[in-house]
Amino acid sequence: MTKTKKKSATWADVKANLDRMDRGGLLGIIRNLYEAAEMNRRFLHARFVPAASALEEYRRLVRAAVFPDPFSQRPIHLRDGTAAIAEYKRATGDLAGTVDLMLEFVEAGTEQAADLGYGHEAYFGALERKVREVVRSLDSLAEADRRAVTARLVKLGEYQGTIGWGYCDFLGDVAAKVQSREARSDRTRGLTPRAPDGAPGVREAPRVMR
């Protein structure tokens, strides 16, 4: 006798029931979800109560997943770090915050490789993918955010010669490209090269010889 395979529930099934509920019922469901899991509370806080503390909490989650305390004997979970970034992005739609978290992922992983000698091909591949995502996002960021991200990418380039697997060369190449790109942008807008403190200057008018 052939057993009939039961159809799995889908979002459409859930939505059909939610559409029939009143405001009080919907709030009750949301409260139940809020109380059911820490991840749900984090998501709802980030979506409806946006604050710097929400981004800081996600930074902590990313760093703990990528570079756990060596004395804690906790395993490295790059996927958990990636999941936290995706969760923040879904909850807020905040591109600058999402890029910040991707950089936190890369910085934590790079520090771990340099400080503890940890790493393998898949590990560095994951870090490189995040760097590429960050670089692809540069044009979509506000100027101040783009400059801050560029400065962090340039800082990562300073690890050259300390990590193997070709990863340091990759970081150095990225740092050189984004720094050159920022300099071209400054010249296009008539600014002098950036000062050591990162502040752009205004190009001086040419002197008239008498």
Secondary structure, DSSP 8 states (H G I E B T S, - for coil): ----------HHHHHHHHTT--HHHHHHHHHHHHHH-HHHHHHHHHHHS--HHHHHHHHHHHHHHHS--GGGT----HHHHHHHHHHHHHHH--HHHHHHHHHHHHHHHHHHHHHH----HHHHHHHHHHHHHHHHHGGGS-HHHHHHHHHHHHHHGGGTTS-TTTHHHHHHHHHHHHHHHHHHHHHHTTEE---TTS--EE--------
